[in-house]
């Protein structure tokens, strides 16, 4: 499996405004799917949908190729980015004192 093939399979998820990222290496691919449609959707449902799409595309062998698929809403990503920026400011302030 190539990263492009993994990305293409996840891009077929029926989600609005989705962003799909793939990284890692063969046998340990990591993917991230971001969509506003994930807002309020439980993690187990997000994971079930993502892994279901991969199983449909590649069968059981996908479990030997893909390490994990992260699924986030746009709001969750923005919150994480904001927290990371705050953490950086705190670290800079602590280093300067």
N, C-alpha and C positions, 0 to 999 in steps of 0.2 A: 504494500500500500504506500502510495506517495502522499505527501502533505496536501497536494492539490486535489487528489481523489477524496481524501478525508474531508477537506473543506467543501468540496462539491456536494458530498452526501449530506453534510449538515446544513448547507445552504438550501437544501430541498425542504427543510422543516417549514411548516406553514405558519411563519411568524412575520409580523410587520417589522419593517426597519431593522432587520437583523444585521448584526456584524459578526462574522466568524473569523477567528484567528486560530492558526495551527502552529505549533512549535515542537521542539523535542528532536527525537531521532528515531530511525526505524525500530519498531518494536516497543517504543516508549513515547508515542505521540501524545501530546497534550493539546486539547482544543478548548476554546472559549466561545460560547455563543451568548451574545448580548441582544436583548430585545425588550421593548417596552411591554410586550405581551406577557412577559414573565412576572410583571408586577402583581403581587398577591397570589401567585401560583406556588403551591408547596414544592419544596425541593424534590421530593420523591416523584412528583408528577413531571417536573422538568426533566429529571434524569431518565425517567421511563420513556418519555417522548424522544429524547436525544439518542439513547441507546437502542430504542426500537427502530429508529431510522437507520442506524448503523448496522444493526442485525439484519434488517431487510436488504440493505445494500451489499453486505459482505458475509453474512452468516456468522456462525460462532467463531470463526477465525479472527474476527475483529477484536476479541478479547485478548488475543496475543499481540495485537498491533497497537492498540490504543490504551494508554495508561489511565487517562481520565478526561472527562468532558465537564468543564465548568459551565454553569448556566446562570446568568445574571440578568436582572432587569437594568435598564439604563439608570434608574434612580440609585440602585445599589452600587453601580460603578462610580457614579458621581460622589456618593457618600464615601466610598473607599478612597477615591482620589483626594477628596477634601481632608480626610483623616490622615492620609500620607503627607499632605502638604503641612498640616498642623504638626505632625510628628517631626517633620524636618525642621520646622521653625523652633520647636522645643529643643531638639538636639543641637541646633546652632546656638541657641541662647545658653544652653548648659555648657557647651564647649567654650563659649566666650566668657564665662564667669569664673 
